[in-house]
Amino acid sequence: MIDDAENPLESKFKPTRAETIVISLLSLVMIILPILEIILRKVRDAGVPNGSIFVQHAGMWLGFLGGVIATGAGKHLGLASTSFIPEGRWRTAALVYGSMVASVTCMVLAYASLLVIQAHRQGSDRIAGNIPAWWSECIVPTAFVLMTLRFIWHAPGKTKAELHGGWLGRLFALGACIVVGVALWIGRENPSVFFWPGIALIASAFLLGAPIFVAMSTLAMLLFSDFSSPIAALPEESLRLVQNPTLPAIPLFTLAGYVLAAGKASERLVGAFKSVFGWMPGGVALMATVVCAYFTTLTGGSGVTILALGGLLMPALLKDKYPEGFSLGLLTAAGSLGLLFTPSLPVVLYGAVAGVAPERLYRAGFLPGVLLIAVVFLYAIRVGIVAKTPRTPFSWKDALRQLWAAKFDLGLPVVIVVAFKSGWATPVEAAAVGAAYAILVELLLHHELKPFRDLPRVMTQSATLVGAVVILLAMALGLTQALVDRQMPEALLEWVQAHIHTQWGFLLALNVILLVLGSVFEIFAAIIVLAPLVAPLGAAYHVDPVHLGVVFLANLELGFLFPPMGLNLLLAASRFNKPLPTLYRQAIPFLIIMAIGVLIITYVPWLTGMSK
């Protein structure tokens, strides 16, 4: 299970004032420039000169600075395996070891990035006009230096809690950096000697909870060195990230969701959907399902939905006499619905990694997303009838009043879709319009956020998640190239084709593999790690890339509920203070009915607009 919410550092870390200011300014630049581009195109048929390039580089800066903050906050994605080690010296030892490996990896990445910058200084690449590209690229080594220092500073051991910034952990992490730095300098003429010892070290660190980007980047550097490639090959490949035109959409969509979540949109949405569904059998359960799905669509993460809405929806379900077990299972399952709808961030990320236009995925994922909600609806209606839960008489007056109160929250996806479908905006520009819309709604209409007190904080929280994703994505680009150099994708394809001979068999195997891996990886990490491998396999079996993307994401939704380590199960157990076996038992019915929906999506291509 990948976890970014249970790290003990999270509640104790506060970004510096300088970090908050820079993040806020970058976020505003990324919102304002695309909107100016739209306006100027309409006024004078010409946009902001090099505006999209500046936005792309701002996205890179935001991502790497967010990665620095994520380091201090303990928000980098990694296996939560240390939570299964009893508290005491062994858990502390595992955390210290992970901090040592992470510190060393970031130190090496900082050095390798500096080599890239030195090489680029001799080139003639320009961002726009006379601004050298390497000026902007300096953020990469700077970020890795700061991440190295933070991994060292926050290394655990020898404090009251033995978890946060202990002198013993710092000493070990610093010593590891020095030892590895000296060893690399001595063995620089023959770096391949570090291959197998490095593999052993990083594998053990990964299993003990070191961040995934640490494991990926170290593996990539070891693979490059085994081919006698320079150590700078990884950051050189990673810098291709800034060339991805959809990159800025990731922080913009994330910011829009975080702003609405901070502005108490959840309470308004609960009132609106209860007024619509309350008269039906199982009406409150239907309301909870829709609210969770909608909230997950906006925030891009089911963990956020469970943590944010659990305390609001569980009492509402119990008050209407829904069985406690059903209520636990429903909120655990509904937290993974909604990931296929506009403006869900996983769809954008999959499109960027697999080379599929996000708007095609949104269009293809609409009916499958509705199907997954519908199967949960049917089960909720059955439970409502059996439990004889009370119904609220439908009132047009109350429904219109509640919907009117939530109109701006409900309008965010509509604004984004209209901006793009009208032809006025590109996907990134539509994302900027959505972020601006969310900010204006919460600042000027609902007055839930204060511009100088709350908005910078929300922008920084959003950038922290973005940083964890962008750092991971950058390292994945380098690892992918290292695997290509070793011809591993071709070897995997040959092995699969030798053992699976039909498209039907391939899709079934994919269902099973993604179900299992989806329970181990958080969805962002799963997309970044697995999509580059799955996409060519799908092409070999003549699976439409858009249909494959929808199947991929739907399976990962299901993986959140798969015992023993599905992310939703662990978060729900923590949120509702219930033992994991209880969550396993209550989630099984939802796992089964959603699995039926995923199989229908997989083998009925017309649901995604594709034909066999």
Secondary structure, DSSP 8 states (H G I E B T S, - for coil): -EESS--TTTTT----HHHHHHHHHHHHHHHHHHHHHHHHHHHHS---TTHHHHHHHHHHHHHHHHHHHHHHHT-S-EE-GGGGS-TTHHHHHHHHHHHHHHHHHHHHHHHHHHHHHHHHHTS--EEETTEEHHHHHTHHHHHHHHHHHHHHHT---SSSSSSSS-HHHHHHHHHHHHHHHHHHHHTTT-GGGGHHHHHHHHHHHHHTT-BHHHHHHHHHHHHHHHTT--TTHHHHHHGGGGG-TTTTHHHHHHHHHHHHHHTTHHHHHHHHHHHHHTTSTTHHHHHHHHHHHHHHHHHS-HHHHHHHHHHHHHHHHHHTT--HHHHHHHHHHHTTTTTTSTT-HHHHHHHHHHT--HHHHHHHHHHHHHHHHHHHHHHHHHHHHHHT-------HHHHHHHHHHTHHHHHHHHHHHHHHHTTS--HHHHHHHHHHHHHHIIIIIS--S-TTTTHHHHHHHHHHHHHHHHHHHHHHHHHHHHHHHTTHHHHHHHHHHHH--SHHHHHHHHHHHHHHHHHHS-HHHHHHHHHHHHHHHHHHTT--HHHHHHHHHHHHHHHTT-TTT-HHHHHHHHHHT--HHHHHHHHHHHHHHHHHHHHHHHH-GGGGT---
